[in-house]
Amino acid sequence: MPSLALPEHLAVLQSTRPHLDVIGSTPWPLPEGWWETARAHVQALVDDERVGRRETAWNDWPVGTPHMAIYLLVLGERLGGWSALLSGTEPTFPQKVIADHLPPVSRLGESPVYRYFPSATDWPLRLLDHAGRDPEARLDALEASVDALAVFDDVEPFAARRDALRGIFERVMDDRELRRLHAFSPYADLARLWRQDLLTDDERAVLPELGGWADTFSWSVAGFTVVHDHLASMLERSQTSDQVLASIALADGRTALPAAAAVALGRERADAVNADMADRQASFDKQVWLSSTRDWVARGLLRGEIDVCRTWLASTSQTAVSLAGLPGAPVASASPSLVDFIQDVEETYTARSSRARNPLLEDFARRVKPVRHPVPGRPMRLRDSDETEDEETDDLLPDAVEIGDPQGELARLVGLEPVKVQVRRLEAEARADQLRAEAGMPDSGRSRHLVFTGNPGTAKTTVARLLARTYAQLGLLSRGHLVEVSRMDLVGEYIGQTAPKVRKVFERASGGVLFIDEAYALMPADSHRDFGAEAVATLIKLMEDRRDEVVVVVAGYPAEMHRFLQSNPGVASRFPKTLVFDDYSDDELLTILRGMAAEQGFVLADGVEDRIRALLPHPRPAGFGNGRFVRNVFEEAASIQAERVVALDAPTPQDIRTITPQDVPGDLPVAPERPRPGMYL
């Protein structure tokens, strides 16, 4: 199977760079000098006497502890999520922020991950509670609460909850009536105001625990259900989300769901979970279930679905601790195992460039001297009698690619809705074939080779690459890479050159997708003595003999591809399915343009899109370049902008980043009717 590596946005997890990982979001590498800046900020807040110090000991906090130090610890524990899982090099991040003021007895020990959850829903009001009934002290506490949030302004995983909480505080301070209520109302009334009336729907969506524990469970189980059902659709032998809920409750010693959970789930779903718990209670083994669940999630990791698995862990943990505590505050739960997950990620997504060498294999290779190194998933073959020495491809085999989330990337592509439907259907067919094989049904013999038709710049190569990774994710291809070729890579100039060239290209593509651009060029309409016919015949034989090793995609213009499919009796039957890539609409092309600009750090001023829209031809000419056309317009505009900016005496950063309407070219040649091979995005 393909080797796995962490996707780029998670690569810091296996680096030595200091980073905070709030599991379920993107890890945050700490900027150079961040700790020094943060601690100085903390010290300044602690020295500010607006919120005073403790007059009595509380838990591990001695008399004289600044209230601000405790509040900053609470923020560090809560801003990552209502029940945050902190890992990376800084799993004790909240404590480390206030390390100079933390009692030694409170310091956490070594662990790769910590789970933090609140014991009260009114935690944002901690400083107001300490202010007592003094109106002036309460208003000072409001301002100090906002100031405390500023310590975490750079902490990216905290952004959503931090900004929502700051918005609430600022709305209170800007509203005369709300300021009056916060200054004079009994604290219990104030806490009730936050729980019931103060927050907007958007704020409740980000800070669900402020609405109470039943709301928190409802929010958590809704997220868990969506994520679990998504992951279960990818993996065999999956429990349903309701079965997992029943298992979590059983693992924590419940015999039935608490009433608050039943209300949140609804009667029908709660009855189903309770019935499942009753059926399995006598035979349920917590350790067996935890072990099988760990294995199930690990299989998700092996498929390259690390982002989904991380989100699953976060949402399942939230649901488990919430369910375990209902109807009260959350409490620790037996599931899932956070440490096991961190270990499984480490073992599955290894940063090591190679495994330990086995000298037995080296000795075997010296004695046997195989013709070529085997491709993973295929037995070693002896050289055919007509294969020459220059066909050696050991050094040409591409490395296995990072699988990542190909279906997610497909969904994010602009437009292409009919193509997306077809690719999702191809994935479903492949999964169904696997399930049927496991059920003992005979092999359908389904051909996976495809025809892509459409103009240049419609993402045909991109979709082929995503399809290669999808099939590798399912275990149908061993590498998941894409090899793109055209006629010149397949057809020789002299007799005897063509078949070896085709075999060599096919070997390079083994374990992935062979993408043949402008495939119709292999069979020119005006020539019956062309070596292209030999290339097609060799290709067809290889496609049949080694159909489990390579998926072949032939691409080009619709009319020419139709002629190509009719050029050889065996061609059409080997390509049973055609995906049609339509031209992009004007709006879709402008969306692509915005993505190009943002990727390179440019800002499009008002009027730019209108100027570019005016350049788009109507109707689209034959061979219109689509994404390539937009890229040409953008690159030309960037070139004109460069000339304009360097002529300014003192260009500002905004000048340097901004493309204005005057930078858009007044005209741009339409792409040639038949561009050269390789003009597909």
Secondary structure, 3 states (H helix, E strand, C coil): CCCCCCCHHHHHHHCCCCEEEECCCCCEECCCCHHHHHHHHHHHHHHCCCCCECCCCECCECCCCEHHHHHHHHHHHHCCCCCEEEEECCCCHHHHHCHHHCCHHHCCCCCCCEEECCCCCCHHHHHHHHCCCCHHHHHHHHHHHHHHHHHHCCCHHHHHHHHHHHHHHHHHHHCHHHHHHHHHCCHHHHHHHHHHHHCCHHHHHHCHHHHCHHHHHHHHHHHHHHHHHHHHCCCCCCCCHHHHHHHHHHHCCCCCCCHHHHHHHCHHHHHHHHHHHHHHCCCCCHHHHHHHHHHHHHHHHHCCCHHHHHHHHHHHHHHHHHHHHCCCCCCCCCCCCHHHHHHHHHHHCCCCCCCCCCHHHHHHHHHHCCCCCCCCCCCCCCCCCCCCHHHCCHHHCCCCCCCCCHHHHHHHCCCCHHHHHHHHHHHHHHHHHHHHHHCCCCCCCCCCCEEEEECCCCCHHHHHHHHHHHHHHCCCCCCCCEEEECHHHHCCCCCCCHHHHHHHHHHHHCCCEEEEECHHHHCCCCCCCCCHHHHHHHHHHHHHHCCCCCEEEEEECHHHHHHHHCCCHHHHHHCCEEEEECCCCHHHHHHHHHHHHHHCCCEECCCHHHHHHHHCCCCCCCCCCCHHHHHHHHHHHHHHHHHHHHCCCCCCHHHHHEECHHHCCCCCCCCCCCCCCCCCC
